[in-house]
Amino acid sequence: MEISKQELGQIIESSMMKVVDALLPKATEISIKEAESRWGEKWIRYHLKVGSLPTRRLGMAKNSKVVVSTSDILQLKLQETCKAYQEQFN
């Protein structure tokens, strides 16, 4: 099994985001709208619906902003890539 440069970059980026997330948890949080514009509305909505992408509300009020972690998104993308490779080689 061979890893391309792009996939290696995704692995490194995901690892770096996990480190940043551990050191500065709020540094990797973005709004759902921003996540949809970066990674696609359908993909983000699907993972929110099935519960594989955790969210966090910034305040106690009902209308406070809901955010997601970019490290969680990158980890999901990496898992999907790995799963696709496993299906390809099995």
PyMOL Python script that loads the backbone (N, CA, C, O; Angstrom):
from pymol import cmd

cmd.read_pdbstr("""\
ATOM      1  N   MET A   1       0.848  -1.181   0.000  1.00  0.00           N
ATOM      2  CA  MET A   1       0.000   0.000   0.000  1.00  0.00           C
ATOM      3  C   MET A   1       0.887   1.235   0.000  1.00  0.00           C
ATOM      4  O   MET A   1       1.783   1.363   0.834  1.00  0.00           O
ATOM      5  N   GLU A   2       0.641   2.123  -0.915  1.00  0.00           N
ATOM      6  CA  GLU A   2       1.453   3.309  -1.091  1.00  0.00           C
ATOM      7  C   GLU A   2       0.660   4.551  -0.704  1.00  0.00           C
ATOM      8  O   GLU A   2      -0.535   4.645  -0.981  1.00  0.00           O
ATOM      9  N   ILE A   3       1.323   5.490  -0.070  1.00  0.00           N
ATOM     10  CA  ILE A   3       0.671   6.736   0.366  1.00  0.00           C
ATOM     11  C   ILE A   3       1.153   7.863  -0.531  1.00  0.00           C
ATOM     12  O   ILE A   3       2.354   8.025  -0.748  1.00  0.00           O
ATOM     13  N   SER A   4       0.207   8.646  -1.053  1.00  0.00           N
ATOM     14  CA  SER A   4       0.573   9.766  -1.915  1.00  0.00           C
ATOM     15  C   SER A   4       0.999  10.965  -1.065  1.00  0.00           C
ATOM     16  O   SER A   4       0.813  10.975   0.152  1.00  0.00           O
ATOM     17  N   LYS A   5       1.568  11.966  -1.720  1.00  0.00           N
ATOM     18  CA  LYS A   5       1.999  13.179  -1.019  1.00  0.00           C
ATOM     19  C   LYS A   5       0.816  13.888  -0.371  1.00  0.00           C
ATOM     20  O   LYS A   5       0.925  14.408   0.739  1.00  0.00           O
ATOM     21  N   GLN A   6      -0.311  13.905  -1.072  1.00  0.00           N
ATOM     22  CA  GLN A   6      -1.503  14.575  -0.553  1.00  0.00           C
ATOM     23  C   GLN A   6      -1.994  13.878   0.713  1.00  0.00           C
ATOM     24  O   GLN A   6      -2.339  14.544   1.689  1.00  0.00           O
ATOM     25  N   GLU A   7      -2.028  12.567   0.710  1.00  0.00           N
ATOM     26  CA  GLU A   7      -2.495  11.819   1.878  1.00  0.00           C
ATOM     27  C   GLU A   7      -1.528  11.971   3.052  1.00  0.00           C
ATOM     28  O   GLU A   7      -1.952  12.074   4.203  1.00  0.00           O
ATOM     29  N   LEU A   8      -0.236  11.983   2.756  1.00  0.00           N
ATOM     30  CA  LEU A   8       0.754  12.195   3.798  1.00  0.00           C
ATOM     31  C   LEU A   8       0.585  13.591   4.396  1.00  0.00           C
ATOM     32  O   LEU A   8       0.725  13.780   5.604  1.00  0.00           O
ATOM     33  N   GLY A   9       0.286  14.554   3.544  1.00  0.00           N
ATOM     34  CA  GLY A   9       0.018  15.912   4.024  1.00  0.00           C
ATOM     35  C   GLY A   9      -1.205  15.955   4.922  1.00  0.00           C
ATOM     36  O   GLY A   9      -1.215  16.668   5.925  1.00  0.00           O
ATOM     37  N   GLN A  10      -2.244  15.193   4.568  1.00  0.00           N
ATOM     38  CA  GLN A  10      -3.455  15.144   5.397  1.00  0.00           C
ATOM     39  C   GLN A  10      -3.158  14.524   6.757  1.00  0.00           C
ATOM     40  O   GLN A  10      -3.667  14.984   7.779  1.00  0.00           O
ATOM     41  N   ILE A  11      -2.334  13.480   6.767  1.00  0.00           N
ATOM     42  CA  ILE A  11      -1.970  12.827   8.031  1.00  0.00           C
ATOM     43  C   ILE A  11      -1.194  13.797   8.916  1.00  0.00           C
ATOM     44  O   ILE A  11      -1.467  13.907  10.112  1.00  0.00           O
ATOM     45  N   ILE A  12      -0.229  14.498   8.331  1.00  0.00           N
ATOM     46  CA  ILE A  12       0.571  15.457   9.101  1.00  0.00           C
ATOM     47  C   ILE A  12      -0.298  16.600   9.601  1.00  0.00           C
ATOM     48  O   ILE A  12      -0.181  17.013  10.755  1.00  0.00           O
ATOM     49  N   GLU A  13      -1.175  17.115   8.734  1.00  0.00           N
ATOM     50  CA  GLU A  13      -2.049  18.218   9.131  1.00  0.00           C
ATOM     51  C   GLU A  13      -2.984  17.795  10.256  1.00  0.00           C
ATOM     52  O   GLU A  13      -3.204  18.560  11.196  1.00  0.00           O
ATOM     53  N   SER A  14      -3.532  16.598  10.175  1.00  0.00           N
ATOM     54  CA  SER A  14      -4.416  16.092  11.216  1.00  0.00           C
ATOM     55  C   SER A  14      -3.675  15.955  12.538  1.00  0.00           C
ATOM     56  O   SER A  14      -4.206  16.297  13.594  1.00  0.00           O
ATOM     57  N   SER A  15      -2.451  15.454  12.475  1.00  0.00           N
ATOM     58  CA  SER A  15      -1.647  15.300  13.686  1.00  0.00           C
ATOM     59  C   SER A  15      -1.318  16.653  14.300  1.00  0.00           C
ATOM     60  O   SER A  15      -1.397  16.826  15.516  1.00  0.00           O
ATOM     61  N   MET A  16      -0.949  17.610  13.457  1.00  0.00           N
ATOM     62  CA  MET A  16      -0.637  18.951  13.965  1.00  0.00           C
ATOM     63  C   MET A  16      -1.857  19.598  14.598  1.00  0.00           C
ATOM     64  O   MET A  16      -1.749  20.257  15.632  1.00  0.00           O
ATOM     65  N   MET A  17      -3.033  19.410  13.973  1.00  0.00           N
ATOM     66  CA  MET A  17      -4.255  20.007  14.519  1.00  0.00           C
ATOM     67  C   MET A  17      -4.598  19.394  15.872  1.00  0.00           C
ATOM     68  O   MET A  17      -5.100  20.096  16.751  1.00  0.00           O
ATOM     69  N   LYS A  18      -4.339  18.104  16.059  1.00  0.00           N
ATOM     70  CA  LYS A  18      -4.580  17.463  17.352  1.00  0.00           C
ATOM     71  C   LYS A  18      -3.678  18.063  18.431  1.00  0.00           C
ATOM     72  O   LYS A  18      -4.114  18.265  19.564  1.00  0.00           O
ATOM     73  N   VAL A  19      -2.419  18.347  18.079  1.00  0.00           N
ATOM     74  CA  VAL A  19      -1.500  18.964  19.032  1.00  0.00           C
ATOM     75  C   VAL A  19      -1.969  20.371  19.379  1.00  0.00           C
ATOM     76  O   VAL A  19      -1.998  20.744  20.551  1.00  0.00           O
ATOM     77  N   VAL A  20      -2.335  21.153  18.368  1.00  0.00           N
ATOM     78  CA  VAL A  20      -2.833  22.506  18.599  1.00  0.00           C
ATOM     79  C   VAL A  20      -4.119  22.457  19.419  1.00  0.00           C
ATOM     80  O   VAL A  20      -4.325  23.280  20.310  1.00  0.00           O
ATOM     81  N   ASP A  21      -4.977  21.496  19.116  1.00  0.00           N
ATOM     82  CA  ASP A  21      -6.236  21.345  19.842  1.00  0.00           C
ATOM     83  C   ASP A  21      -5.989  21.042  21.318  1.00  0.00           C
ATOM     84  O   ASP A  21      -6.717  21.523  22.187  1.00  0.00           O
ATOM     85  N   ALA A  22      -4.962  20.242  21.597  1.00  0.00           N
ATOM     86  CA  ALA A  22      -4.639  19.906  22.987  1.00  0.00           C
ATOM     87  C   ALA A  22      -4.059  21.112  23.723  1.00  0.00           C
ATOM     88  O   ALA A  22      -4.346  21.319  24.902  1.00  0.00           O
ATOM     89  N   LEU A  23      -3.249  21.902  23.031  1.00  0.00           N
ATOM     90  CA  LEU A  23      -2.619  23.056  23.666  1.00  0.00           C
ATOM     91  C   LEU A  23      -3.545  24.272  23.743  1.00  0.00           C
ATOM     92  O   LEU A  23      -3.608  24.951  24.768  1.00  0.00           O
ATOM     93  N   LEU A  24      -4.245  24.531  22.674  1.00  0.00           N
ATOM     94  CA  LEU A  24      -5.147  25.689  22.583  1.00  0.00           C
ATOM     95  C   LEU A  24      -6.492  25.245  22.032  1.00  0.00           C
ATOM     96  O   LEU A  24      -6.730  25.376  20.832  1.00  0.00           O
ATOM     97  N   PRO A  25      -7.381  24.720  22.876  1.00  0.00           N
ATOM     98  CA  PRO A  25      -8.631  24.131  22.370  1.00  0.00           C
ATOM     99  C   PRO A  25      -9.494  25.076  21.544  1.00  0.00           C
ATOM    100  O   PRO A  25     -10.163  24.627  20.613  1.00  0.00           O
ATOM    101  N   LYS A  26      -9.500  26.359  21.851  1.00  0.00           N
ATOM    102  CA  LYS A  26     -10.369  27.287  21.121  1.00  0.00           C
ATOM    103  C   LYS A  26      -9.766  27.746  19.804  1.00  0.00           C
ATOM    104  O   LYS A  26     -10.463  28.349  18.988  1.00  0.00           O
ATOM    105  N   ALA A  27      -8.484  27.473  19.578  1.00  0.00           N
ATOM    106  CA  ALA A  27      -7.810  27.914  18.357  1.00  0.00           C
ATOM    107  C   ALA A  27      -8.294  27.164  17.124  1.00  0.00           C
ATOM    108  O   ALA A  27      -8.177  27.673  16.009  1.00  0.00           O
ATOM    109  N   THR A  28      -8.832  25.973  17.301  1.00  0.00           N
ATOM    110  CA  THR A  28      -9.234  25.165  16.143  1.00  0.00           C
ATOM    111  C   THR A  28     -10.742  25.160  15.932  1.00  0.00           C
ATOM    112  O   THR A  28     -11.235  24.404  15.095  1.00  0.00           O
ATOM    113  N   GLU A  29     -11.479  25.973  16.658  1.00  0.00           N
ATOM    114  CA  GLU A  29     -12.941  25.982  16.526  1.00  0.00           C
ATOM    115  C   GLU A  29     -13.383  26.995  15.473  1.00  0.00           C
ATOM    116  O   GLU A  29     -12.932  28.140  15.459  1.00  0.00           O
ATOM    117  N   ILE A  30     -14.280  26.542  14.591  1.00  0.00           N
ATOM    118  CA  ILE A  30     -14.856  27.418  13.576  1.00  0.00           C
ATOM    119  C   ILE A  30     -16.369  27.207  13.559  1.00  0.00           C
ATOM    120  O   ILE A  30     -16.880  26.198  14.047  1.00  0.00           O
ATOM    121  N   SER A  31     -17.064  28.176  12.989  1.00  0.00           N
ATOM    122  CA  SER A  31     -18.523  28.066  12.913  1.00  0.00           C
ATOM    123  C   SER A  31     -18.911  26.998  11.890  1.00  0.00           C
ATOM    124  O   SER A  31     -18.115  26.615  11.033  1.00  0.00           O
ATOM    125  N   ILE A  32     -20.133  26.537  12.002  1.00  0.00           N
ATOM    126  CA  ILE A  32     -20.630  25.518  11.073  1.00  0.00           C
ATOM    127  C   ILE A  32     -20.686  26.080   9.657  1.00  0.00           C
ATOM    128  O   ILE A  32     -20.383  25.370   8.698  1.00  0.00           O
ATOM    129  N   LYS A  33     -21.068  27.342   9.517  1.00  0.00           N
ATOM    130  CA  LYS A  33     -21.121  27.969   8.184  1.00  0.00           C
ATOM    131  C   LYS A  33     -19.741  27.992   7.530  1.00  0.00           C
ATOM    132  O   LYS A  33     -19.609  27.719   6.337  1.00  0.00           O
ATOM    133  N   GLU A  34     -18.709  28.319   8.321  1.00  0.00           N
ATOM    134  CA  GLU A  34     -17.352  28.348   7.780  1.00  0.00           C
ATOM    135  C   GLU A  34     -16.889  26.933   7.402  1.00  0.00           C
ATOM    136  O   GLU A  34     -16.231  26.741   6.379  1.00  0.00           O
ATOM    137  N   ALA A  35     -17.239  25.955   8.231  1.00  0.00           N
ATOM    138  CA  ALA A  35     -16.892  24.564   7.927  1.00  0.00           C
ATOM    139  C   ALA A  35     -17.577  24.113   6.639  1.00  0.00           C
ATOM    140  O   ALA A  35     -16.974  23.419   5.821  1.00  0.00           O
ATOM    141  N   GLU A  36     -18.832  24.509   6.463  1.00  0.00           N
ATOM    142  CA  GLU A  36     -19.559  24.147   5.240  1.00  0.00           C
ATOM    143  C   GLU A  36     -18.911  24.760   4.004  1.00  0.00           C
ATOM    144  O   GLU A  36     -18.845  24.123   2.953  1.00  0.00           O
ATOM    145  N   SER A  37     -18.433  25.994   4.130  1.00  0.00           N
ATOM    146  CA  SER A  37     -17.804  26.626   2.966  1.00  0.00           C
ATOM    147  C   SER A  37     -16.447  25.993   2.654  1.00  0.00           C
ATOM    148  O   SER A  37     -16.048  25.946   1.490  1.00  0.00           O
ATOM    149  N   ARG A  38     -15.738  25.511   3.666  1.00  0.00           N
ATOM    150  CA  ARG A  38     -14.431  24.882   3.443  1.00  0.00           C
ATOM    151  C   ARG A  38     -14.533  23.448   2.941  1.00  0.00           C
ATOM    152  O   ARG A  38     -13.834  23.071   2.000  1.00  0.00           O
ATOM    153  N   TRP A  39     -15.409  22.632   3.568  1.00  0.00           N
ATOM    154  CA  TRP A  39     -15.426  21.193   3.287  1.00  0.00           C
ATOM    155  C   TRP A  39     -16.706  20.712   2.611  1.00  0.00           C
ATOM    156  O   TRP A  39     -16.860  19.514   2.374  1.00  0.00           O
ATOM    157  N   GLY A  40     -17.607  21.603   2.303  1.00  0.00           N
ATOM    158  CA  GLY A  40     -18.827  21.219   1.601  1.00  0.00           C
ATOM    159  C   GLY A  40     -20.011  21.083   2.541  1.00  0.00           C
ATOM    160  O   GLY A  40     -19.937  20.422   3.577  1.00  0.00           O
ATOM    161  N   GLU A  41     -21.099  21.721   2.158  1.00  0.00           N
ATOM    162  CA  GLU A  41     -22.294  21.749   2.993  1.00  0.00           C
ATOM    163  C   GLU A  41     -22.866  20.354   3.214  1.00  0.00           C
ATOM    164  O   GLU A  41     -23.209  19.996   4.341  1.00  0.00           O
ATOM    165  N   LYS A  42     -22.970  19.565   2.149  1.00  0.00           N
ATOM    166  CA  LYS A  42     -23.569  18.228   2.282  1.00  0.00           C
ATOM    167  C   LYS A  42     -22.753  17.337   3.204  1.00  0.00           C
ATOM    168  O   LYS A  42     -23.313  16.626   4.039  1.00  0.00           O
ATOM    169  N   TRP A  43     -21.434  17.373   3.059  1.00  0.00           N
ATOM    170  CA  TRP A  43     -20.570  16.514   3.864  1.00  0.00           C
ATOM    171  C   TRP A  43     -20.666  16.876   5.353  1.00  0.00           C
ATOM    172  O   TRP A  43     -20.785  15.993   6.202  1.00  0.00           O
ATOM    173  N   ILE A  44     -20.614  18.159   5.658  1.00  0.00           N
ATOM    174  CA  ILE A  44     -20.704  18.616   7.060  1.00  0.00           C
ATOM    175  C   ILE A  44     -22.077  18.283   7.628  1.00  0.00           C
ATOM    176  O   ILE A  44     -22.174  17.750   8.733  1.00  0.00           O
ATOM    177  N   ARG A  45     -23.131  18.589   6.893  1.00  0.00           N
ATOM    178  CA  ARG A  45     -24.496  18.310   7.375  1.00  0.00           C
ATOM    179  C   ARG A  45     -24.709  16.812   7.635  1.00  0.00           C
ATOM    180  O   ARG A  45     -25.344  16.432   8.619  1.00  0.00           O
ATOM    181  N   TYR A  46     -24.173  15.970   6.748  1.00  0.00           N
ATOM    182  CA  TYR A  46     -24.311  14.522   6.924  1.00  0.00           C
ATOM    183  C   TYR A  46     -23.658  14.075   8.237  1.00  0.00           C
ATOM    184  O   TYR A  46     -24.261  13.340   9.019  1.00  0.00           O
ATOM    185  N   HIS A  47     -22.437  14.522   8.467  1.00  0.00           N
ATOM    186  CA  HIS A  47     -21.730  14.091   9.672  1.00  0.00           C
ATOM    187  C   HIS A  47     -22.319  14.692  10.945  1.00  0.00           C
ATOM    188  O   HIS A  47     -22.224  14.089  12.014  1.00  0.00           O
ATOM    189  N   LEU A  48     -22.920  15.861  10.842  1.00  0.00           N
ATOM    190  CA  LEU A  48     -23.633  16.415  12.000  1.00  0.00           C
ATOM    191  C   LEU A  48     -24.877  15.585  12.295  1.00  0.00           C
ATOM    192  O   LEU A  48     -25.200  15.324  13.454  1.00  0.00           O
ATOM    193  N   LYS A  49     -25.571  15.173  11.235  1.00  0.00           N
ATOM    194  CA  LYS A  49     -26.807  14.406  11.391  1.00  0.00           C
ATOM    195  C   LYS A  49     -26.557  13.033  12.013  1.00  0.00           C
ATOM    196  O   LYS A  49     -27.304  12.608  12.894  1.00  0.00           O
ATOM    197  N   VAL A  50     -25.506  12.332  11.557  1.00  0.00           N
ATOM    198  CA  VAL A  50     -25.233  10.995  12.079  1.00  0.00           C
ATOM    199  C   VAL A  50     -24.485  11.040  13.408  1.00  0.00           C
ATOM    200  O   VAL A  50     -24.341  10.014  14.072  1.00  0.00           O
ATOM    201  N   GLY A  51     -24.010  12.214  13.798  1.00  0.00           N
ATOM    202  CA  GLY A  51     -23.360  12.368  15.098  1.00  0.00           C
ATOM    203  C   GLY A  51     -21.873  12.076  15.123  1.00  0.00           C
ATOM    204  O   GLY A  51     -21.287  11.969  16.201  1.00  0.00           O
ATOM    205  N   SER A  52     -21.250  11.947  13.966  1.00  0.00           N
ATOM    206  CA  SER A  52     -19.817  11.669  13.943  1.00  0.00           C
ATOM    207  C   SER A  52     -18.968  12.936  14.062  1.00  0.00           C
ATOM    208  O   SER A  52     -17.751  12.854  14.222  1.00  0.00           O
ATOM    209  N   LEU A  53     -19.604  14.100  13.984  1.00  0.00           N
ATOM    210  CA  LEU A  53     -18.901  15.376  14.132  1.00  0.00           C
ATOM    211  C   LEU A  53     -19.473  16.117  15.345  1.00  0.00           C
ATOM    212  O   LEU A  53     -20.574  16.664  15.277  1.00  0.00           O
ATOM    213  N   PRO A  54     -18.728  16.133  16.452  1.00  0.00           N
ATOM    214  CA  PRO A  54     -19.249  16.783  17.656  1.00  0.00           C
ATOM    215  C   PRO A  54     -19.264  18.303  17.525  1.00  0.00           C
ATOM    216  O   PRO A  54     -18.398  18.892  16.877  1.00  0.00           O
ATOM    217  N   THR A  55     -20.258  18.925  18.148  1.00  0.00           N
ATOM    218  CA  THR A  55     -20.383  20.381  18.153  1.00  0.00           C
ATOM    219  C   THR A  55     -20.314  20.893  19.587  1.00  0.00           C
ATOM    220  O   THR A  55     -20.460  20.143  20.552  1.00  0.00           O
ATOM    221  N   ARG A  56     -20.086  22.202  19.687  1.00  0.00           N
ATOM    222  CA  ARG A  56     -20.055  22.839  21.001  1.00  0.00           C
ATOM    223  C   ARG A  56     -20.706  24.210  20.886  1.00  0.00           C
ATOM    224  O   ARG A  56     -20.419  24.961  19.954  1.00  0.00           O
ATOM    225  N   ARG A  57     -21.572  24.532  21.819  1.00  0.00           N
ATOM    226  CA  ARG A  57     -22.223  25.838  21.840  1.00  0.00           C
ATOM    227  C   ARG A  57     -21.352  26.779  22.668  1.00  0.00           C
ATOM    228  O   ARG A  57     -20.903  26.414  23.754  1.00  0.00           O
ATOM    229  N   LEU A  58     -21.110  27.996  22.157  1.00  0.00           N
ATOM    230  CA  LEU A  58     -20.212  28.933  22.818  1.00  0.00           C
ATOM    231  C   LEU A  58     -20.820  29.598  24.052  1.00  0.00           C
ATOM    232  O   LEU A  58     -20.088  30.108  24.901  1.00  0.00           O
ATOM    233  N   GLY A  59     -22.123  29.598  24.159  1.00  0.00           N
ATOM    234  CA  GLY A  59     -22.760  30.238  25.306  1.00  0.00           C
ATOM    235  C   GLY A  59     -23.903  29.405  25.840  1.00  0.00           C
ATOM    236  O   GLY A  59     -24.181  28.307  25.359  1.00  0.00           O
ATOM    237  N   MET A  60     -24.559  29.955  26.847  1.00  0.00           N
ATOM    238  CA  MET A  60     -25.685  29.243  27.460  1.00  0.00           C
ATOM    239  C   MET A  60     -27.005  29.533  26.741  1.00  0.00           C
ATOM    240  O   MET A  60     -27.958  28.761  26.848  1.00  0.00           O
ATOM    241  N   ALA A  61     -27.057  30.635  26.018  1.00  0.00           N
ATOM    242  CA  ALA A  61     -28.294  31.038  25.351  1.00  0.00           C
ATOM    243  C   ALA A  61     -28.615  30.119  24.176  1.00  0.00           C
ATOM    244  O   ALA A  61     -27.731  29.510  23.573  1.00  0.00           O
ATOM    245  N   LYS A  62     -29.907  30.041  23.873  1.00  0.00           N
ATOM    246  CA  LYS A  62     -30.374  29.171  22.789  1.00  0.00           C
ATOM    247  C   LYS A  62     -29.842  29.614  21.423  1.00  0.00           C
ATOM    248  O   LYS A  62     -29.654  28.791  20.527  1.00  0.00           O
ATOM    249  N   ASN A  63     -29.603  30.917  21.272  1.00  0.00           N
ATOM    250  CA  ASN A  63     -29.156  31.438  19.984  1.00  0.00           C
ATOM    251  C   ASN A  63     -27.645  31.668  19.925  1.00  0.00           C
ATOM    252  O   ASN A  63     -27.165  32.350  19.020  1.00  0.00           O
ATOM    253  N   SER A  64     -26.896  31.118  20.863  1.00  0.00           N
ATOM    254  CA  SER A  64     -25.445  31.294  20.835  1.00  0.00           C
ATOM    255  C   SER A  64     -24.831  30.453  19.712  1.00  0.00           C
ATOM    256  O   SER A  64     -25.404  29.462  19.260  1.00  0.00           O
ATOM    257  N   LYS A  65     -23.670  30.877  19.292  1.00  0.00           N
ATOM    258  CA  LYS A  65     -22.994  30.282  18.145  1.00  0.00           C
ATOM    259  C   LYS A  65     -22.576  28.829  18.434  1.00  0.00           C
ATOM    260  O   LYS A  65     -22.090  28.514  19.520  1.00  0.00           O
ATOM    261  N   VAL A  66     -22.776  27.955  17.434  1.00  0.00           N
ATOM    262  CA  VAL A  66     -22.370  26.555  17.518  1.00  0.00           C
ATOM    263  C   VAL A  66     -21.103  26.401  16.684  1.00  0.00           C
ATOM    264  O   VAL A  66     -21.050  26.843  15.536  1.00  0.00           O
ATOM    265  N   VAL A  67     -20.074  25.767  17.272  1.00  0.00           N
ATOM    266  CA  VAL A  67     -18.796  25.610  16.583  1.00  0.00           C
ATOM    267  C   VAL A  67     -18.412  24.136  16.496  1.00  0.00           C
ATOM    268  O   VAL A  67     -18.895  23.300  17.260  1.00  0.00           O
ATOM    269  N   VAL A  68     -17.531  23.843  15.544  1.00  0.00           N
ATOM    270  CA  VAL A  68     -16.957  22.514  15.394  1.00  0.00           C
ATOM    271  C   VAL A  68     -15.440  22.670  15.369  1.00  0.00           C
ATOM    272  O   VAL A  68     -14.926  23.747  15.066  1.00  0.00           O
ATOM    273  N   SER A  69     -14.736  21.608  15.684  1.00  0.00           N
ATOM    274  CA  SER A  69     -13.281  21.640  15.712  1.00  0.00           C
ATOM    275  C   SER A  69     -12.730  21.200  14.357  1.00  0.00           C
ATOM    276  O   SER A  69     -13.142  20.177  13.811  1.00  0.00           O
ATOM    277  N   THR A  70     -11.797  21.983  13.825  1.00  0.00           N
ATOM    278  CA  THR A  70     -11.195  21.619  12.546  1.00  0.00           C
ATOM    279  C   THR A  70     -10.385  20.334  12.677  1.00  0.00           C
ATOM    280  O   THR A  70     -10.258  19.583  11.710  1.00  0.00           O
ATOM    281  N   SER A  71      -9.842  20.075  13.851  1.00  0.00           N
ATOM    282  CA  SER A  71      -9.087  18.826  14.027  1.00  0.00           C
ATOM    283  C   SER A  71     -10.025  17.620  13.940  1.00  0.00           C
ATOM    284  O   SER A  71      -9.636  16.575  13.418  1.00  0.00           O
ATOM    285  N   ASP A  72     -11.255  17.754  14.445  1.00  0.00           N
ATOM    286  CA  ASP A  72     -12.234  16.671  14.316  1.00  0.00           C
ATOM    287  C   ASP A  72     -12.615  16.444  12.855  1.00  0.00           C
ATOM    288  O   ASP A  72     -12.775  15.304  12.418  1.00  0.00           O
ATOM    289  N   ILE A  73     -12.759  17.531  12.107  1.00  0.00           N
ATOM    290  CA  ILE A  73     -13.105  17.430  10.685  1.00  0.00           C
ATOM    291  C   ILE A  73     -11.978  16.747   9.917  1.00  0.00           C
ATOM    292  O   ILE A  73     -12.224  15.854   9.106  1.00  0.00           O
ATOM    293  N   LEU A  74     -10.744  17.170  10.175  1.00  0.00           N
ATOM    294  CA  LEU A  74      -9.602  16.566   9.480  1.00  0.00           C
ATOM    295  C   LEU A  74      -9.450  15.096   9.833  1.00  0.00           C
ATOM    296  O   LEU A  74      -9.079  14.286   8.983  1.00  0.00           O
ATOM    297  N   GLN A  75      -9.733  14.751  11.072  1.00  0.00           N
ATOM    298  CA  GLN A  75      -9.659  13.350  11.475  1.00  0.00           C
ATOM    299  C   GLN A  75     -10.725  12.521  10.754  1.00  0.00           C
ATOM    300  O   GLN A  75     -10.451  11.395  10.339  1.00  0.00           O
ATOM    301  N   LEU A  76     -11.937  13.065  10.601  1.00  0.00           N
ATOM    302  CA  LEU A  76     -12.989  12.362   9.857  1.00  0.00           C
ATOM    303  C   LEU A  76     -12.588  12.159   8.403  1.00  0.00           C
ATOM    304  O   LEU A  76     -12.787  11.081   7.844  1.00  0.00           O
ATOM    305  N   LYS A  77     -12.022  13.198   7.789  1.00  0.00           N
ATOM    306  CA  LYS A  77     -11.573  13.089   6.400  1.00  0.00           C
ATOM    307  C   LYS A  77     -10.510  12.001   6.264  1.00  0.00           C
ATOM    308  O   LYS A  77     -10.532  11.219   5.314  1.00  0.00           O
ATOM    309  N   LEU A  78      -9.587  11.955   7.213  1.00  0.00           N
ATOM    310  CA  LEU A  78      -8.531  10.950   7.187  1.00  0.00           C
ATOM    311  C   LEU A  78      -9.099   9.548   7.360  1.00  0.00           C
ATOM    312  O   LEU A  78      -8.651   8.615   6.693  1.00  0.00           O
ATOM    313  N   GLN A  79     -10.075   9.388   8.242  1.00  0.00           N
ATOM    314  CA  GLN A  79     -10.710   8.090   8.438  1.00  0.00           C
ATOM    315  C   GLN A  79     -11.410   7.628   7.164  1.00  0.00           C
ATOM    316  O   GLN A  79     -11.346   6.451   6.807  1.00  0.00           O
ATOM    317  N   GLU A  80     -12.078   8.554   6.482  1.00  0.00           N
ATOM    318  CA  GLU A  80     -12.755   8.195   5.234  1.00  0.00           C
ATOM    319  C   GLU A  80     -11.752   7.765   4.168  1.00  0.00           C
ATOM    320  O   GLU A  80     -12.004   6.822   3.417  1.00  0.00           O
ATOM    321  N   THR A  81     -10.616   8.456   4.104  1.00  0.00           N
ATOM    322  CA  THR A  81      -9.584   8.106   3.133  1.00  0.00           C
ATOM    323  C   THR A  81      -9.025   6.721   3.421  1.00  0.00           C
ATOM    324  O   THR A  81      -8.857   5.909   2.511  1.00  0.00           O
ATOM    325  N   CYS A  82      -8.736   6.454   4.698  1.00  0.00           N
ATOM    326  CA  CYS A  82      -8.211   5.135   5.087  1.00  0.00           C
ATOM    327  C   CYS A  82      -9.220   4.030   4.800  1.00  0.00           C
ATOM    328  O   CYS A  82      -8.847   2.948   4.346  1.00  0.00           O
ATOM    329  N   LYS A  83     -10.485   4.298   5.061  1.00  0.00           N
ATOM    330  CA  LYS A  83     -11.526   3.303   4.805  1.00  0.00           C
ATOM    331  C   LYS A  83     -11.633   3.009   3.309  1.00  0.00           C
ATOM    332  O   LYS A  83     -11.818   1.860   2.907  1.00  0.00           O
ATOM    333  N   ALA A  84     -11.515   4.049   2.493  1.00  0.00           N
ATOM    334  CA  ALA A  84     -11.579   3.863   1.053  1.00  0.00           C
ATOM    335  C   ALA A  84     -10.409   3.008   0.562  1.00  0.00           C
ATOM    336  O   ALA A  84     -10.579   2.174  -0.327  1.00  0.00           O
ATOM    337  N   TYR A  85      -9.236   3.213   1.134  1.00  0.00           N
ATOM    338  CA  TYR A  85      -8.074   2.390   0.779  1.00  0.00           C
ATOM    339  C   TYR A  85      -8.279   0.940   1.193  1.00  0.00           C
ATOM    340  O   TYR A  85      -7.971   0.027   0.427  1.00  0.00           O
ATOM    341  N   GLN A  86      -8.792   0.725   2.389  1.00  0.00           N
ATOM    342  CA  GLN A  86      -9.025  -0.634   2.847  1.00  0.00           C
ATOM    343  C   GLN A  86     -10.009  -1.362   1.948  1.00  0.00           C
ATOM    344  O   GLN A  86      -9.822  -2.538   1.634  1.00  0.00           O
ATOM    345  N   GLU A  87     -11.049  -0.668   1.538  1.00  0.00           N
ATOM    346  CA  GLU A  87     -12.053  -1.286   0.642  1.00  0.00           C
ATOM    347  C   GLU A  87     -11.438  -1.567  -0.726  1.00  0.00           C
ATOM    348  O   GLU A  87     -11.787  -2.555  -1.371  1.00  0.00           O
ATOM    349  N   GLN A  88     -10.533  -0.710  -1.167  1.00  0.00           N
ATOM    350  CA  GLN A  88      -9.914  -0.884  -2.463  1.00  0.00           C
ATOM    351  C   GLN A  88      -9.005  -2.106  -2.478  1.00  0.00           C
ATOM    352  O   GLN A  88      -8.953  -2.816  -3.482  1.00  0.00           O
ATOM    353  N   PHE A  89      -8.296  -2.364  -1.400  1.00  0.00           N
ATOM    354  CA  PHE A  89      -7.323  -3.445  -1.367  1.00  0.00           C
ATOM    355  C   PHE A  89      -7.897  -4.751  -0.804  1.00  0.00           C
ATOM    356  O   PHE A  89      -7.200  -5.766  -0.811  1.00  0.00           O
ATOM    357  N   ASN A  90      -9.102  -4.757  -0.333  1.00  0.00           N
ATOM    358  CA  ASN A  90      -9.722  -6.000   0.173  1.00  0.00           C
ATOM    359  C   ASN A  90     -10.649  -6.605  -0.841  1.00  0.00           C
ATOM    360  O   ASN A  90     -11.251  -7.647  -0.582  1.00  0.00           O
TER     361      ASN A  90
END
""", "prot")
cmd.dss("prot")
cmd.show_as("cartoon", "prot")
cmd.util.cbc("prot")
cmd.orient("prot")
